[in-house]
Amino acid sequence: MCIMYGQEIDAQKRIVIDVGHGGKDSGALGINGIMEKDIVLKIAKGIVSLNEISEAPLDIYLTRYNDTLISLSDRTKLAKILNADLFISLHCNHSKNPKARGIEVYVGTNESRNSKESVWLSYQLQNQIQKQLGFDSRGVKFANFKVLRETTSCISFLLELGFLSNRDENNYFMEYENVKALALTILSFTRKSLAYENNIYGIN
């Protein structure tokens, strides 16, 4: 599995960024034709690039690095093989209501030793994105998504990064600087969430 992804297993703390959709699965379509699969890939690559130039790079892996369709099972298998500490699945939202807007963070419905930490960090992430980037928050929600159901061995959640059916949020993702700012916010959150090896509540 790791050979297929061209990745090594050699660090203590590992973060898997699940880049939603890909290939023939475009995900949500924006007002002007932008696709969810492309937006989340740009954000994920931004996270990797910013991490590489940071003073203390984190051990970050993506479930896909290009426009390829990766099965949900392979996404969760990667997290298990890497023995990931944190799994974040990136998506964008869509609604028949053009006024729907804001971010949502989902955590799994299965009880596990990481459930409380997943919920707590989900609230911290939505607060950080709301505070730093001005997104409305639609709250932390629970869902039985496969990528969450099969990653209970680590802290995991799924992030819906705004609505492509909303003109303002759709246009937000068209700007490179906005994508970079969102990538930086997620990276900063990730760094803080793993700042203390034995204390996941180390976010100020």
Summary of the structure (lengths in Angstrom):
residues: 204
radius of gyration: 15.8
end to end distance: 36.3
largest distance: 46.2
contacts: 665
relative contact order: 0.20
helix: 38%
strand: 21%
